[in-house]
Amino acid sequence: MEKRTLLAVVLSVLVITGFWIIQGMFFPPPAPPAPTEQSPVSGGPAVPGQPALPGLPGSGSTEILSLEEPVSEQTVTIDTPLLIVQLSNAGGDITSFKLKEHQDGDDRVEMILSGNEEAHAFTVAFGTMQVEPVHSRFYVNRLSDYAVEFYRDFTIPNGGTFRLAKRYEFKPNEYMFEMTILLDGGHAVSSFNFSGVAYTLGFGPQIGPKFEKLDQYEYRNYYTFTNGKQKQEKASENPIVNHPAWAAIAGKYFAFIAIPYANQYELTFSAKPEPGLASASRLYLTRPAVNGRTEDIYRFYLGPKNQSNLGIYNNGNNAFNLRDMELIKVANTSGILTPLETALKWVLSLFYKIVPNYGIAIIFLTLLVKILLFPLTKKSSETTLRMQTLAPKIKEIQEKYKDNPQKMNMEMAEFYKKEGYNPLAGCLPLLLQFPIFIAMYNLFNNHFDLRGAMFIPGWIPDLSLPESVFNFSPFRLPLLGWSDIRLLPFIYVGSQLLFGKVTQTPDQQGNPQMKMMLYAMPVIFFFVLYNVPSGLLLYWIMSNLLSLVQQVIINKYIAQKRADIGAAASEPVIAPKKKKKR
């Protein structure tokens, strides 16, 4: 029992510690960029002592200018059954992208977050991603309720002109929309020197909803999909030149996915920070100049990261007639535990259909898993009992051959073989339960349907967020940074301490190190798990309580077995009566 309990505690510590280590290794805070002197118009980095080269964006040029007279500021609103999108004619950019069916506190989820400046996404820059995007005011052509075009003419040093046009087309019942970029200067545009680059289309600075910081419970992952395979990328600002079929910035519940239909382009992920924003996640698509006219089509998905909305782009049941796009891979858990997590998700959804409350569904799923694992737990306890009965003989062998380890190991192996005992049998059930623990953790931490799912009104309104019984913000506790009093972490600690008390064996009661392990670890976990989603804590609390009941049953079973073994050992051996000779 002691080894089994200690192993369980160690495995739990490894899980939590692993998350923090992986986060620190692969998702470190972005370093602030080195300050650069900016060009007055193009915004490109100026090189001290070097004259500006006319017509080359990013070299300090001031020569690419708007041709027309100033245009008045104008805002365009696209209102679909799913979206409210605000666009500005300043650059022809999207400044707001709200999801009607998903709430963020008292407001709708805003998918384009910004810091101190107004949000501008889907910008165009004449050059690389380092060049300042175009902020000139465009003319507006409202094509329909769901489509709008922005256009503006520009001039360059040799006297030529070209037109930049940005056309957006939305669909009534989809989170995907189409964007067309047009650079049109007739045949003369082929002679324009854009330093090898026609334009860069940029998305940023961040996808929603709002957050205080990025961690293992609110993260941003970067993906590309090439030749049928998904790859996780880093926001390194190094261009990806293998032309992926799509690229994505994915949060916990929402995602931005870019689908370029250009032959040649470079893709770049960037975490370049912005004042007033906790963290940024940007995507850039850079296109080379093509002849005198460049017209590129892009499709973008900006919405929930779930099966029902992403799966339609596999079966063609969408307004764009897209098939086999595999966008759902953005939402799937990668790794060998994916099938297990998928199965658990299916069972959770089944319970939710029976009782439409995800909190109760989590309890039922935890109960089902405990019932299914009960034979393994019982087997582990029987192995522990068997070990206790063999302990005197094992100790005798260890004492006898303590000066000859090789002989001792041989004798122990022979003894185990004779008794039919496998010393690893007690650990094997725990190791088999470990993948289920990880899959359950991922499920309750990431399942989209838990977002906004209420368990107990007034206390746990959203299972995807930490619950709160009292908020004292803007004040925060020193060192801890807490601004809420939460009840579930205290219930968790109580359940863990009670479970440790029930599972404690007599030899552990007199062992100071085991006492510290059994009682100090729940307190440590209290601080680690204080701000985790309430659905995850609900699972852990119920798992502890059910394990407690399960252990009480097993303890009674073991006590009875021990009593039976003791009774059998104390019975006198009666020799059989001898038959009388006749």
Phi and psi in degrees as a GROMACS rama.xvg file:
@    title "Ramachandran Plot"
@    xaxis  label "Phi"
@    yaxis  label "Psi"
@TYPE xy
-62.5462  -46.5707  GLU-2
-64.5749  -39.8565  LYS-3
-65.2944  -43.144  ARG-4
-66.8044  -43.4095  THR-5
-62.7468  -40.9712  LEU-6
-63.714  -40.9606  LEU-7
-62.4356  -41.5732  ALA-8
-65.2633  -44.347  VAL-9
-62.5053  -43.2745  VAL-10
-62.4424  -40.3959  LEU-11
-63.1698  -43.1888  SER-12
-62.6288  -40.5798  VAL-13
-62.5337  -38.4029  LEU-14
-60.4438  -53.0419  VAL-15
-64.6322  -44.8706  ILE-16
-62.4085  -38.4335  THR-17
-60.2016  -41.0551  GLY-18
-60.6264  -45.0508  PHE-19
-67.0142  -39.9084  TRP-20
-66.2544  -45.4758  ILE-21
-61.9071  -40.5731  ILE-22
-61.4465  -44.9021  GLN-23
-66.9743  -32.1416  GLY-24
-77.1094  -43.876  MET-25
-102.415  -17.691  PHE-26
-129.728  57.9756  PHE-27
-70.0841  156.585  PRO-28
-60.0001  137.861  PRO-29
-66.1114  140.662  PRO-30
-78.3429  141.467  ALA-31
-66.0268  143.647  PRO-32
-70.7995  152.284  PRO-33
-69.6146  137.746  ALA-34
-66.0842  139.393  PRO-35
-129.1  149.661  THR-36
-79.7395  128.321  GLU-37
-97.7966  143.293  GLN-38
-69.4667  145.286  SER-39
-60.2836  -35.2707  PRO-40
-113.048  -55.3894  VAL-41
-73.0453  -23.9867  SER-42
80.1813  1.70653  GLY-43
-74.6602  158.337  GLY-44
-66.9517  122.96  PRO-45
-82.5391  140.111  ALA-46
-97.2088  115.464  VAL-47
-58.0237  132.282  PRO-48
82.6791  -2.12258  GLY-49
-112.205  127.455  GLN-50
-67.236  150.994  PRO-51
-67.251  137.835  ALA-52
-96.6938  115.307  LEU-53
-60.625  133.696  PRO-54
84.0264  4.11729  GLY-55
-110.319  101.072  LEU-56
-59.0605  140.764  PRO-57
88.9645  -0.616428  GLY-58
-113.103  17.5988  SER-59
91.8896  12.4006  GLY-60
-68.6554  144.932  SER-61
-122.337  21.5887  THR-62
-95.9858  -20.1648  GLU-63
-83.8419  109.251  ILE-64
-127.909  152.887  LEU-65
-66.4265  140.266  SER-66
-89.6637  -37.4569  LEU-67
-81.6126  174.315  GLU-68
-70.1399  160.289  GLU-69
-55.6157  142.864  PRO-70
-109.538  141.607  VAL-71
-69.1458  152.526  SER-72
-67.6706  139.641  GLU-73
-147.853  139.868  GLN-74
-117.207  138.119  THR-75
-117.342  135.463  VAL-76
-114.744  128.774  THR-77
-108.441  121  ILE-78
-120.192  109.834  ASP-79
-114.399  171.558  THR-80
-57.7168  -21.9383  PRO-81
-109.596  -23.1783  LEU-82
-131.983  153.001  LEU-83
-126.651  110.875  ILE-84
-114.376  129.647  VAL-85
-107.679  129.193  GLN-86
-122.754  146.659  LEU-87
-116.3  142.704  SER-88
-77.8294  -2.28007  ASN-89
-77.1205  92.2476  ALA-90
88.6562  -10.3436  GLY-91
66.587  37.7521  GLY-92
-101.358  163.415  ASP-93
-91.0632  126.396  ILE-94
-105.955  -15.8824  THR-95
-154.129  140.586  SER-96
-143.636  92.1786  PHE-97
-104.213  142.61  LYS-98
-98.7554  118.916  LEU-99
-66.7657  -32.867  LYS-100
-92.8835  4.9898  GLU-101
-133.25  127.964  HIS-102
-98.8434  148.667  GLN-103
-129.253  88.9569  ASP-104
70.7148  -124.81  GLY-105
-92.1673  0.903316  ASP-106
-121.71  170.65  ASP-107
-76.1329  157.001  ARG-108
-64.8659  124.86  VAL-109
-96.1586  118.821  GLU-110
-88.5608  -6.79086  MET-111
-121.097  102.183  ILE-112
-94.9264  147.867  LEU-113
-139.891  170.582  SER-114
-95.9907  -119.588  GLY-115
-75.4726  -22.7134  ASN-116
-95.5625  162.581  GLU-117
-65.3619  140.143  GLU-118
-66.8613  136.443  ALA-119
-139.879  113.529  HIS-120
-118.426  157.024  ALA-121
63.7301  47.2815  PHE-122
-81.8057  161.388  THR-123
-125.841  130.876  VAL-124
-120.224  140.299  ALA-125
-82.0244  78.5042  PHE-126
148.205  -151.503  GLY-127
-83.5708  -177.918  THR-128
-67.6838  -15.4499  MET-129
-79.2173  -15.2879  GLN-130
-82.3977  142.105  VAL-131
-63.5793  132.238  GLU-132
-63.8058  161.416  PRO-133
-70.5314  126.769  VAL-134
-116.52  5.83617  HIS-135
-60.0532  149.836  SER-136
-82.0882  130.911  ARG-137
-96.945  160.011  PHE-138
-76.9648  152.043  TYR-139
-117.902  131.665  VAL-140
-125.385  103.689  ASN-141
-79.9182  108.407  ARG-142
-81.1836  -36.5097  LEU-143
-165.528  -175.368  SER-144
-61.2715  -28.4013  ASP-145
-114.984  9.34645  TYR-146
-140.34  142.547  ALA-147
-149.432  148.9  VAL-148
-127.566  137.705  GLU-149
-115.275  136.787  PHE-150
-146.85  154.233  TYR-151
-162.308  142.541  ARG-152
-96.9126  145.2  ASP-153
-130.658  158.308  PHE-154
-123.231  154.284  THR-155
-131.048  171.844  ILE-156
-54.3276  -35.6333  PRO-157
-80.7573  8.66701  ASN-158
93.0404  -7.16108  GLY-159
-75.6293  161.756  GLY-160
-128.763  157.21  THR-161
-148.288  160.078  PHE-162
-112.475  134.659  ARG-163
-107.129  125.28  LEU-164
-128.401  140.932  ALA-165
-127.496  118.967  LYS-166
-117.25  129.389  ARG-167
-112.838  135.581  TYR-168
-134.846  119.504  GLU-169
-104.431  159.879  PHE-170
-114.577  147.762  LYS-171
-58.5131  -40.043  PRO-172
-124.697  35.6214  ASN-173
-137.959  153.664  GLU-174
-89.7947  -2.9853  TYR-175
-95.056  142.147  MET-176
-137.119  166.526  PHE-177
-112.557  140.268  GLU-178
-130.11  133.778  MET-179
-118.046  129.673  THR-180
-108.421  126.448  ILE-181
-122.739  125.141  LEU-182
-115.089  112.821  LEU-183
-131.49  114.384  ASP-184
-131.233  19.339  GLY-185
69.7973  -160.739  GLY-186
-70.688  -22.3678  HIS-187
-69.5388  -20.9951  ALA-188
-65.3076  -19.5757  VAL-189
-65.7179  -21.5516  SER-190
-89.1136  -6.14032  SER-191
-71.4946  134.285  PHE-192
-97.8446  103.221  ASN-193
-100.75  31.3191  PHE-194
55.3203  35.5892  SER-195
80.7779  2.52655  GLY-196
-131.913  132.989  VAL-197
-83.9768  -53.1838  ALA-198
-163.211  166.114  TYR-199
-127.857  124.465  THR-200
-94.9804  124.227  LEU-201
-121.613  138.82  GLY-202
-115.39  139.27  PHE-203
162.495  -173.762  GLY-204
-85.2645  -15.087  PRO-205
-162.362  149.49  GLN-206
-89.3582  153.868  ILE-207
-89.3031  -176.796  GLY-208
-79.4758  -179.074  PRO-209
-62.3939  151.481  LYS-210
-152.645  160.689  PHE-211
-89.8456  -37.7777  GLU-212
-160.58  161.879  LYS-213
-95.7596  132.563  LEU-214
-152.662  -162.136  ASP-215
-71.3305  -11.7714  GLN-216
-102.667  -13.1675  TYR-217
-146.151  106.333  GLU-218
-132.325  172.356  TYR-219
-133.047  121.028  ARG-220
-112.676  151.958  ASN-221
-120.18  130.733  TYR-222
-133.011  151.245  TYR-223
-128.8  154.76  THR-224
-128.848  112.97  PHE-225
-134.884  128.626  THR-226
52.5694  43.1648  ASN-227
79.9602  5.92872  GLY-228
-125.381  135.192  LYS-229
-92.8711  139.845  GLN-230
-132.553  135.011  LYS-231
-85.1886  130.707  GLN-232
-110.169  174.676  GLU-233
-116.142  150.345  LYS-234
-82.5298  78.5675  ALA-235
-106.625  -7.1006  SER-236
66.5594  14.1191  GLU-237
-93.4254  126.821  ASN-238
-65.6147  144.872  PRO-239
-103.893  119.181  ILE-240
-110.975  11.0022  VAL-241
-91.8443  14.4168  ASN-242
51.9188  64.8993  HIS-243
-63.5616  152.95  PRO-244
-65.3248  -35.1188  ALA-245
-155.41  162.374  TRP-246
-137.501  150.134  ALA-247
-142.771  147.968  ALA-248
-114.084  115.997  ILE-249
-118.098  130.142  ALA-250
-97.4026  -161.282  GLY-251
-70.0936  -40.287  LYS-252
-125.406  -12.4151  TYR-253
-133.194  159.341  PHE-254
-148.247  153.695  ALA-255
-116.088  126.26  PHE-256
-127.587  128.188  ILE-257
-108.208  130.401  ALA-258
-121.628  97.0884  ILE-259
-82.8008  142.282  PRO-260
-114.215  36.6956  TYR-261
-104.246  149.954  ALA-262
-72.0276  -39.5461  ASN-263
-128.814  130.19  GLN-264
-167.692  159.97  TYR-265
-115.555  136.838  GLU-266
-109.365  137.376  LEU-267
-138.756  131.967  THR-268
-99.2399  139.956  PHE-269
-141.466  144.001  SER-270
-113.331  29.0038  ALA-271
-53.3118  121.719  LYS-272
-71.6317  164.635  PRO-273
-137.773  135.571  GLU-274
-57.2294  133.831  PRO-275
86.8479  2.45384  GLY-276
-123.505  131.36  LEU-277
-60.9755  -37.9307  ALA-278
-161.582  148.404  SER-279
-115.176  154.404  ALA-280
-143.274  107.481  SER-281
-118.667  155.694  ARG-282
-135.229  134.344  LEU-283
-125.582  139.318  TYR-284
-121.889  114.991  LEU-285
-107.634  126.739  THR-286
-115.252  134.588  ARG-287
-75.7085  156.68  PRO-288
-67.9984  142.257  ALA-289
-131.638  107.723  VAL-290
50.0118  -147.343  ASN-291
-92.6012  -5.86589  GLY-292
-146.914  125.812  ARG-293
-121.77  120.214  THR-294
-130.558  113.648  GLU-295
-118.956  142.162  ASP-296
-111.55  134.309  ILE-297
-129.076  147.701  TYR-298
-123.014  137.349  ARG-299
-128.318  135.203  PHE-300
-108.234  128.114  TYR-301
-139.635  92.9747  LEU-302
-176.1  -159.493  GLY-303
-67.3047  146.73  PRO-304
-99.0218  73.8624  LYS-305
-141.059  167.459  ASN-306
-63.5655  -43.6669  GLN-307
-63.9574  -34.3901  SER-308
-92.8779  -28.8144  ASN-309
-90.2421  -27.6206  LEU-310
-66.922  -22.976  GLY-311
-67.6727  -16.0405  ILE-312
-88.9931  9.94527  TYR-313
-102.436  -31.3652  ASN-314
-105.031  3.24013  ASN-315
81.8956  0.382987  GLY-316
-84.25  59.9578  ASN-317
-148.219  164.009  ASN-318
-68.1876  -17.2426  ALA-319
-98.5552  -0.409252  PHE-320
57.0815  34.1462  ASN-321
-80.1507  142.323  LEU-322
-135.334  150.934  ARG-323
53.049  37.9458  ASP-324
-81.8203  -22.2816  MET-325
58.9144  32.9898  GLU-326
-65.2379  -22.6214  LEU-327
-63.2864  -18.7511  ILE-328
-62.7299  -22.349  LYS-329
-62.6298  -32.1299  VAL-330
-92.9227  -19.5289  ALA-331
-75.6545  146.492  ASN-332
-78.5675  128.89  THR-333
-87.0778  156.198  SER-334
113.689  178.527  GLY-335
-73.9524  -14.888  ILE-336
-89.9145  2.59356  LEU-337
-56.7827  -47.7746  THR-338
-60.5385  -39.0648  PRO-339
-65.6411  -44.6652  LEU-340
-64.4763  -37.8874  GLU-341
-63.5498  -41.5185  THR-342
-64.614  -43.5629  ALA-343
-63.0526  -38.5824  LEU-344
-63.8343  -39.5778  LYS-345
-64.1654  -43.3297  TRP-346
-65.3605  -40.7894  VAL-347
-60.3432  -43.8927  LEU-348
-64.4798  -35.6489  SER-349
-64.0557  -45.1922  LEU-350
-62.6488  -36.0622  PHE-351
-65.9447  -34.5769  TYR-352
-66.9096  -32.62  LYS-353
-75.3783  -47.5758  ILE-354
-125.39  102.609  VAL-355
-71.6676  60.7623  PRO-356
-147.864  115.314  ASN-357
-67.6074  -25.9269  TYR-358
-63.4549  -45.4886  GLY-359
-67.4161  -36.8427  ILE-360
-62.1697  -38.3302  ALA-361
-63.6741  -41.5377  ILE-362
-62.4354  -45.2193  ILE-363
-63.5968  -41.9872  PHE-364
-64.9401  -42.0534  LEU-365
-62.0791  -41.3252  THR-366
-62.6411  -44.1305  LEU-367
-61.9511  -44.1389  LEU-368
-62.4978  -41.2767  VAL-369
-63.9211  -39.5138  LYS-370
-64.2016  -44.1861  ILE-371
-66.7321  -31.1622  LEU-372
-90.1972  -4.88688  LEU-373
-56.6771  -43.784  PHE-374
-57.7071  -37.9277  PRO-375
-66.5141  -42.7526  LEU-376
-64.3154  -40.8931  THR-377
-64.6839  -40.0687  LYS-378
-63.3544  -40.5427  LYS-379
-62.4052  -40.7558  SER-380
-67.0466  -38.4771  SER-381
-64.2667  -37.6797  GLU-382
-64.4051  -39.821  THR-383
-62.4194  -43.1995  THR-384
-62.3475  -42.5845  LEU-385
-61.3698  -39.4479  ARG-386
-63.0383  -40.5131  MET-387
-64.864  -36.3009  GLN-388
-71.4489  -28.9968  THR-389
-89.6429  -8.25152  LEU-390
-55.9042  -44.4303  ALA-391
-58.2699  -43.9383  PRO-392
-66.7284  -38.9982  LYS-393
-62.9412  -43.1293  ILE-394
-64.1384  -37.1697  LYS-395
-63.1691  -42.5428  GLU-396
-65.9635  -41.9474  ILE-397
-62.71  -39.3115  GLN-398
-70.0824  -38.5906  GLU-399
-67.9903  -38.2997  LYS-400
-115.83  30.6854  TYR-401
-64.8609  -22.5636  LYS-402
-93.3887  -1.17359  ASP-403
-134.689  81.1642  ASN-404
-58.0148  -37.3674  PRO-405
-64.261  -44.2195  GLN-406
-66.5099  -37.8108  LYS-407
-62.2676  -43.0496  MET-408
-64.5205  -37.6762  ASN-409
-65.8232  -43.7215  MET-410
-66.2136  -38.5643  GLU-411
-65.5681  -42.9527  MET-412
-62.5422  -41.4539  ALA-413
-65.5326  -39.0482  GLU-414
-66.0529  -44.6323  PHE-415
-61.5456  -39.1786  TYR-416
-66.2132  -41.7726  LYS-417
-63.9105  -39.8753  LYS-418
-84.6449  -9.06509  GLU-419
67.9521  37.4024  GLY-420
-115.429  134.671  TYR-421
-110.749  112.978  ASN-422
-63.3007  -19.2948  PRO-423
-87.5686  -6.21997  LEU-424
-63.1094  -29.0566  ALA-425
-74.0962  -30.0762  GLY-426
-84.7917  -28.0267  CYS-427
-57.7068  -45.6847  LEU-428
-58.8173  -37.6213  PRO-429
-66.3922  -40.6394  LEU-430
-65.3001  -35.0414  LEU-431
-68.2569  -30.496  LEU-432
-78.6324  -20.2489  GLN-433
-62.2009  -44.9664  PHE-434
-60.0855  -35.2645  PRO-435
-66.1453  -39.0425  ILE-436
-60.2892  -45.6029  PHE-437
-64.6879  -43.4289  ILE-438
-64.078  -40.404  ALA-439
-65.3908  -40.1682  MET-440
-59.8627  -49.52  TYR-441
-62.0071  -40.1324  ASN-442
-62.1017  -51.508  LEU-443
-75.885  -15.5901  PHE-444
-90.6764  -20.0428  ASN-445
-128.473  -11.8012  ASN-446
-62.0531  121.926  HIS-447
-60.4552  -38.6366  PHE-448
-66.3057  -14.2404  ASP-449
-77.6143  -15.6294  LEU-450
-68.6609  120.941  ARG-451
79.4654  3.43696  GLY-452
-80.8902  121.679  ALA-453
-86.2699  141.387  MET-454
-106.956  -62.8338  PHE-455
-123.135  114.501  ILE-456
-56.6895  136.519  PRO-457
85.7941  -14.0753  GLY-458
-124.618  -55.8529  TRP-459
-120.917  81.7221  ILE-460
-81.2246  -15.0513  PRO-461
-147.776  110.871  ASP-462
-70.7891  -12.2136  LEU-463
-88.2457  -5.52599  SER-464
-121.393  158.799  LEU-465
-65.5499  139.702  PRO-466
-80.2218  167.055  GLU-467
-150.487  134.425  SER-468
-104.765  -16.3932  VAL-469
-158.807  130.477  PHE-470
-115.314  128.985  ASN-471
-121.47  26.7652  PHE-472
-66.2947  151.141  SER-473
-82.8073  -1.32249  PRO-474
-68.6882  139.8  PHE-475
-128.882  143.262  ARG-476
-65.0789  133.211  LEU-477
-57.7688  144.968  PRO-478
71.2835  -51.0057  LEU-479
-76.6489  -35.1219  LEU-480
75.5944  15.4559  GLY-481
-80.1564  142.01  TRP-482
-125.323  10.9674  SER-483
-137.065  147.705  ASP-484
-97.9066  122.414  ILE-485
-114.554  143.864  ARG-486
-93.6888  -37.9099  LEU-487
-58.7529  -39.7825  LEU-488
-60.9118  -34.9727  PRO-489
-69.2454  -39.3964  PHE-490
-64.3401  -39.1996  ILE-491
-59.8766  -47.6117  TYR-492
-61.2962  -42.4235  VAL-493
-60.6858  -43.8188  GLY-494
-66.3513  -36.8326  SER-495
-70.3915  -40.6169  GLN-496
-65.5152  -41.074  LEU-497
-64.9203  -41.101  LEU-498
-62.7912  -41.7983  PHE-499
-63.3844  -36.2821  GLY-500
-65.5451  -41.9349  LYS-501
-70.6657  -37.4295  VAL-502
-85.9003  -4.05907  THR-503
-69.4512  131.798  GLN-504
-93.8383  162.881  THR-505
-56.6683  -38.1062  PRO-506
-70.0705  -26.2209  ASP-507
-73.5989  -29.8305  GLN-508
-62.6863  -29.1694  GLN-509
-99.6701  7.66529  GLY-510
-105.731  108.446  ASN-511
-60.027  -36.6751  PRO-512
-66.457  -41.9245  GLN-513
-68.37  -35.6025  MET-514
-61.711  -43.5578  LYS-515
-63.8167  -40.8096  MET-516
-64.0715  -42.4385  MET-517
-72.5215  -30.5587  LEU-518
-107.839  -26.7271  TYR-519
-80.8592  -34.9884  ALA-520
-60.9462  -43.6206  MET-521
-58.9011  -34.8677  PRO-522
-67.9427  -40.4211  VAL-523
-63.0876  -44.2915  ILE-524
-64.5058  -28.6427  PHE-525
-56.4994  -44.7835  PHE-526
-73.877  -36.5782  PHE-527
-66.8884  -38.83  VAL-528
-99.5032  11.3191  LEU-529
-61.9118  -37.0063  TYR-530
-109.063  22.8275  ASN-531
-78.214  161.354  VAL-532
-56.6159  142.297  PRO-533
-64.4996  -29.4858  SER-534
-63.3391  -37.7252  GLY-535
-68.2639  -43.0661  LEU-536
-66.9754  -36.045  LEU-537
-59.7603  -42.0313  LEU-538
-62.1881  -45.7449  TYR-539
-66.117  -39.0478  TRP-540
-65.111  -46.9574  ILE-541
-64.9135  -36.8786  MET-542
-62.7525  -41.404  SER-543
-63.9673  -45.6174  ASN-544
-65.7912  -42.3486  LEU-545
-68.207  -36.7494  LEU-546
-64.4889  -34.4944  SER-547
-62.6675  -49.3047  LEU-548
-61.9403  -43.435  VAL-549
-60.7886  -40.7781  GLN-550
-69.4327  -34.9302  GLN-551
-61.4781  -43.2902  VAL-552
-62.8919  -44.6329  ILE-553
-66.339  -38.3492  ILE-554
-61.3182  -41.7068  ASN-555
-63.7698  -39.9643  LYS-556
-63.563  -44.7871  TYR-557
-65.4318  -40.6166  ILE-558
-60.4299  -40.574  ALA-559
-66.7319  -42.2808  GLN-560
-62.5902  -41.5425  LYS-561
-64.6691  -39.1393  ARG-562
-65.0355  -40.2909  ALA-563
-64.6627  -41.7668  ASP-564
-64.8179  -40.7831  ILE-565
-65.6535  -40.2637  GLY-566
-65.1444  -40.1126  ALA-567
-66.8757  -35.8096  ALA-568
-72.8129  -28.3088  ALA-569
-88.4089  -11.5761  SER-570
-67.794  133.125  GLU-571
-68.7647  145.496  PRO-572
-86.0357  117.84  VAL-573
-99.0636  119.558  ILE-574
-70.9482  143.218  ALA-575
-66.3849  144.684  PRO-576
-68.6947  139.351  LYS-577
-79.9324  139.683  LYS-578
-77.1145  136.285  LYS-579
-73.3916  139.279  LYS-580
-78.7115  139.25  LYS-581
